[in-house]
Amino acid sequence: QVQLVESGGGLVQAGGSLRLSCAASGRSFSRYRMAWFRQAPGKERDFVAAVNWSGERTDYADSVKGRFTISRDNAQNTLYLQMNSLKPEDRAVYYCAAKVSLGSFREGFSSWGQGTQVTVSS
């Protein structure tokens, strides 16, 4: 089981940028497919982006495509989410997630972090 700890959230003006990090502990980080999800107040948790073990394959929700970039550093056991051109509707708690199994990039994640708050002011 991998333990995940997110950081990097905060308050930013619309149009600004933030970079989220997710530090993973435990063995064999490179075995895991990794993803970011987010949950806005009063809404369900939604998929944001995912990356395969090597970082070569990625998947993005339509709402963030072209603005967000997911990446990973397997040597540092860390997942990143670079968020540019932030909008007020990006406001949410952002969660890091991991899974070993293959299949869908958007479902089946079994390990979750505690989340980091992102607030975008208009």
DOBAGU-993062 format. One record per residue (C-alpha): y, z, x negated; residue in one letter. Coordinates in steps of 0.5 Angstrom, whole numbers, plus 500, padded with zeros to 3 digits. Layout:
DOBAGU-993062
{{Y; Z; X}; A}
...
This chain:
DOBAGU-993062
{{500; 500; 500}; Q}
{{507; 498; 497}; V}
{{513; 503; 498}; Q}
{{520; 499; 500}; L}
{{527; 502; 499}; V}
{{533; 497; 501}; E}
{{540; 498; 498}; S}
{{546; 494; 498}; G}
{{548; 495; 505}; G}
{{556; 496; 507}; G}
{{562; 494; 511}; L}
{{565; 487; 509}; V}
{{570; 483; 513}; Q}
{{568; 476; 516}; A}
{{567; 471; 511}; G}
{{565; 476; 506}; G}
{{559; 477; 502}; S}
{{553; 482; 501}; L}
{{547; 482; 497}; R}
{{541; 487; 499}; L}
{{536; 489; 495}; S}
{{529; 492; 496}; C}
{{525; 496; 491}; A}
{{518; 496; 491}; A}
{{513; 501; 488}; S}
{{506; 501; 488}; G}
{{502; 496; 484}; R}
{{501; 488; 484}; S}
{{508; 486; 488}; F}
{{507; 479; 486}; S}
{{501; 479; 491}; R}
{{506; 480; 497}; Y}
{{509; 476; 501}; R}
{{516; 479; 503}; M}
{{521; 478; 508}; A}
{{527; 481; 511}; W}
{{528; 483; 518}; F}
{{534; 485; 522}; R}
{{536; 489; 528}; Q}
{{542; 489; 532}; A}
{{544; 495; 536}; P}
{{540; 495; 543}; G}
{{536; 489; 541}; K}
{{529; 487; 538}; E}
{{528; 487; 531}; R}
{{529; 479; 529}; D}
{{526; 475; 523}; F}
{{531; 473; 518}; V}
{{528; 470; 512}; A}
{{521; 470; 508}; A}
{{519; 468; 501}; V}
{{512; 467; 498}; N}
{{509; 471; 492}; W}
{{512; 466; 487}; S}
{{519; 465; 490}; G}
{{518; 457; 491}; E}
{{517; 457; 498}; R}
{{522; 460; 503}; T}
{{523; 460; 511}; D}
{{530; 462; 514}; Y}
{{532; 464; 521}; A}
{{536; 458; 524}; D}
{{542; 463; 525}; S}
{{542; 464; 517}; V}
{{540; 458; 514}; K}
{{545; 455; 509}; G}
{{549; 462; 509}; R}
{{543; 467; 506}; F}
{{538; 466; 500}; T}
{{532; 470; 499}; I}
{{529; 471; 492}; S}
{{525; 475; 488}; R}
{{524; 478; 481}; D}
{{517; 480; 480}; N}
{{518; 483; 474}; A}
{{523; 488; 477}; Q}
{{519; 489; 483}; N}
{{525; 487; 487}; T}
{{527; 483; 493}; L}
{{534; 480; 494}; Y}
{{538; 477; 500}; L}
{{544; 474; 498}; Q}
{{549; 474; 504}; M}
{{555; 469; 504}; N}
{{560; 467; 510}; S}
{{558; 473; 514}; L}
{{560; 474; 521}; K}
{{561; 479; 526}; P}
{{554; 478; 529}; E}
{{550; 479; 523}; D}
{{552; 486; 524}; R}
{{545; 490; 524}; A}
{{540; 494; 520}; V}
{{536; 490; 515}; Y}
{{529; 491; 513}; Y}
{{525; 489; 508}; C}
{{518; 488; 509}; A}
{{511; 486; 506}; A}
{{504; 483; 507}; K}
{{498; 481; 503}; V}
{{495; 476; 508}; S}
{{497; 469; 508}; L}
{{499; 465; 515}; G}
{{505; 466; 518}; S}
{{512; 467; 514}; F}
{{515; 471; 520}; R}
{{509; 475; 523}; E}
{{504; 480; 521}; G}
{{508; 485; 516}; F}
{{505; 491; 515}; S}
{{509; 495; 510}; S}
{{517; 496; 512}; W}
{{523; 500; 508}; G}
{{527; 505; 512}; Q}
{{533; 500; 513}; G}
{{540; 499; 510}; T}
{{546; 498; 515}; Q}
{{550; 492; 514}; V}
{{557; 492; 518}; T}
{{562; 486; 519}; V}
{{569; 487; 521}; S}
{{572; 481; 525}; S}
